Amino acid sequence: MKKITWTLLMVFILSTFTAVAQSDGSKWASGLGLNFAFPIGDYASYYNFGWGAYSSIDYNINKVLAARFDFGWTQFSGDDYEGDIPMPYDSKQDVLEFTGGLRAKLAFVYAEFRGGYYTGVKSWGYVPAVGLRLGKFDIQGNLNVVGDNHWWAARAVYYWGHM
């Protein structure tokens, strides 16, 4: 837990420095947000729900295309027992996500595709996503496909500076 806390603190500091850089005309933008995850398929037989924190760092290539880099933490929770039988796995799983990809903006909506590595499930994965950008607020729905593990996620991010 100490590693996660220190890592999230470092991401927050990096996001703050990046936000300051935006105010002088930089193409970089960053934000912090919350993530809510809903396991599906076989993953749903182990875990019920997940929540976490995210840091997004964007590089605006032009008015339509942007590169996005995400670092996030999601903790999934499950049941300790099924009836009176203890479950043979941990009832909580921490997953750190390191992903990057491209986002295509179409007015205030966008489509995005990222790929990267996920700790906890120890696998590479990809994330197709759609979102809604309203000023400094970004609301996104995505599907995480990580090996045999899949989950839907909803995320809300607040960006500093101008995009």
C-alpha positions in Angstrom: 0.0 0.0 0.0 2.9 2.3 0.7 4.2 1.9 -2.9 0.7 2.8 -4.3 0.5 5.9 -2.1 3.9 7.1 -3.0 3.3 6.4 -6.7 0.1 8.3 -6.7 1.7 11.2 -4.9 4.4 11.4 -7.5 1.8 11.3 -10.3 0.0 14.1 -8.6 3.1 16.2 -8.4 4.0 15.5 -12.1 0.4 16.4 -13.1 0.7 19.7 -11.2 4.0 20.6 -12.9 2.5 19.7 -16.3 -0.6 21.9 -15.5 1.6 24.9 -14.8 3.4 24.3 -18.1 0.0 24.5 -19.9 -0.5 28.1 -18.9 2.4 29.3 -21.1 0.9 27.8 -24.3 2.2 24.3 -24.1 0.5 21.5 -26.0 0.6 19.3 -22.8 -2.4 18.9 -20.6 -2.9 16.7 -17.5 -5.6 15.8 -15.1 -6.6 13.6 -12.2 -9.7 11.6 -11.9 -11.7 8.8 -10.4 -12.4 5.4 -12.0 -15.3 3.0 -11.3 -14.9 -0.5 -12.8 -17.4 -3.3 -13.4 -16.0 -6.8 -14.1 -17.6 -8.8 -16.8 -17.2 -12.4 -18.1 -15.0 -14.8 -16.0 -13.5 -11.8 -14.1 -16.9 -11.1 -12.7 -16.9 -14.5 -11.0 -14.0 -13.4 -8.8 -14.6 -9.7 -8.4 -17.8 -7.5 -8.0 -16.7 -3.9 -8.3 -13.6 -1.8 -8.6 -12.7 1.9 -7.9 -9.5 3.9 -8.2 -7.6 7.0 -9.2 -6.1 8.0 -12.5 -3.7 10.5 -13.9 -4.0 11.4 -17.6 -1.4 13.3 -19.5 -2.2 14.5 -23.0 -0.1 15.9 -25.8 -2.3 17.7 -28.3 -0.9 17.0 -31.8 -3.4 19.2 -33.6 -7.1 20.2 -33.1 -8.3 16.7 -33.8 -5.6 14.3 -32.7 -4.0 13.9 -29.3 -1.7 11.3 -27.7 -2.8 10.2 -24.2 -0.8 8.5 -21.5 -2.6 7.1 -18.5 -1.4 5.9 -15.1 -4.1 4.5 -12.9 -4.8 2.4 -9.9 -7.9 0.3 -9.5 -8.8 -1.9 -6.6 -11.3 -4.7 -7.3 -13.2 -6.3 -4.4 -14.8 -9.7 -4.2 -16.4 -12.1 -1.8 -14.3 -13.8 1.0 -16.8 -16.6 1.2 -19.4 -18.3 -0.9 -21.8 -19.6 1.6 -19.5 -21.1 4.3 -16.7 -22.0 1.9 -13.7 -19.6 1.8 -12.8 -18.5 -1.7 -9.4 -19.7 -3.0 -8.3 -16.2 -4.1 -7.7 -12.8 -2.5 -11.0 -10.9 -2.1 -9.2 -7.7 -3.2 -6.9 -7.1 -6.2 -4.9 -4.0 -6.9 -4.3 -3.3 -10.6 -1.9 -0.5 -11.8 -2.4 0.5 -15.4 0.3 2.0 -17.6 -1.3 2.8 -21.0 -0.8 5.1 -24.0 -2.6 5.7 -27.2 -4.4 8.1 -29.5 -7.6 10.1 -29.1 -9.6 11.6 -32.0 -11.7 14.6 -31.0 -15.0 15.3 -32.8 -16.3 18.5 -31.3 -16.8 17.7 -27.6 -17.0 13.9 -28.0 -14.0 11.7 -28.8 -13.0 8.1 -29.6 -9.8 6.7 -28.1 -7.7 3.6 -28.3 -4.9 2.8 -25.7 -2.7 -0.2 -25.0 -0.4 -1.0 -22.2 0.5 -3.1 -19.2 -1.5 -4.0 -16.1 0.0 -5.2 -12.9 -2.1 -7.3 -10.6 -3.3 -9.3 -13.6 0.2 -9.3 -15.0 -0.7 -8.9 -18.6 -0.7 -6.6 -21.6 -4.1 -5.2 -22.7 -5.9 -2.7 -24.7 -8.7 -0.1 -24.1 -11.2 1.2 -26.6 -13.0 4.2 -25.2 -15.5 7.0 -26.0 -15.8 10.2 -24.0 -17.4 13.5 -23.6 -15.2 16.6 -23.0 -16.9 19.6 -21.4 -14.4 22.3 -20.7 -12.0 21.0 -18.1 -14.1 17.9 -17.4 -13.7 14.6 -19.2 -16.2 11.8 -18.8 -15.2 8.5 -20.4 -16.6 5.0 -20.8 -14.2 2.2 -21.7 -13.7 -1.5 -22.0 -10.5 -3.0 -20.6 -9.4 -6.2 -22.3 -6.5 -7.6 -20.4 -5.7 -11.2 -21.2 -8.7 -13.2 -20.0 -9.8 -10.4 -17.7 -12.4 -7.8 -18.9 -14.1 -4.9 -17.2 -16.2 -1.9 -18.2 -15.1 1.3 -16.6 -16.5 4.8 -16.2 -14.0 7.6 -15.4 -14.3 11.3 -14.6 -11.1 13.5 -15.0 -10.6 17.1 -14.2 -7.9 18.9 -16.4 -6.0 22.0 -15.4 -5.2 24.7 -17.8 -6.6 25.2 -21.3 -6.8 22.5 -23.9 
